[in-house]
Structure formats: C-alpha cells, structure tokens
Amino acid sequence: MHFATEEKYFKEFNYENTETHIYEHHQFAEKIEELKTKLAQGESITIEVLEFVKNWLTHHIKEVDKKYIKCFNEHGLK
C-alpha cells in the first residue's frame, strides 16, 4: 500500500525519478519473495533479513525517499 501511494503521486506530480524509484520498489518486493521462499524451505535467513532491512533503511529511506520530498511539498503534500 505504501509503495502504491508513493507511485501514484510520482505519476500525478510527474516526479523526475519515477522509473528509478519504482524499480527499487520492485527489487524490494522480489527480495521479500526470495526470503519467503527460503524461509518456507527451512533455511535460516535471520542475518540476511537483518542486513537487507538495514540496507533498505539506510539507502532507500534515508537517501532515495528524501529525493521526492521537494516535489511532494511543491504539490501540497507535507
């Protein structure tokens, strides 16, 4: 739901980095599916999950998401 909302506004506001950002969302979803498969197969994924979440938080949220703030603010979203 979060990704869908962001992507809706990217398109509505003609955000310049839409394609790159949506690609990262797809990569996230694919990784989650990979992790779910590994878990279902009985693999230990604890460290992999921790590293993935850490990287997602430090890269995507702290860097990539910050890039759209100006665009969203200019269109009245705070």
C-alpha positions, 0 to 999 in steps of 0.5 A: 500500500505504501509503495502504491501511494508513493507511485501514484503521486510520482505519476500525478506530480510527474516526479523526475525519478519515477522509473528509478524509484519504482524499480527499487520498489520492485527489487524490494518486493522480489527480495521479500519473495526470495526470503519467503521462499527460503524461509518456507524451505527451512533455511535460516535467513535471520542475518540476511533479513537483518542486513537487507532491512538495514540496507533498505533503511539506510539507502532507500529511506534515508537517501532515495525517499528524501529525493521526492520530498521537494516535489511532494511539498511543491504539490501540497503534500507535507 
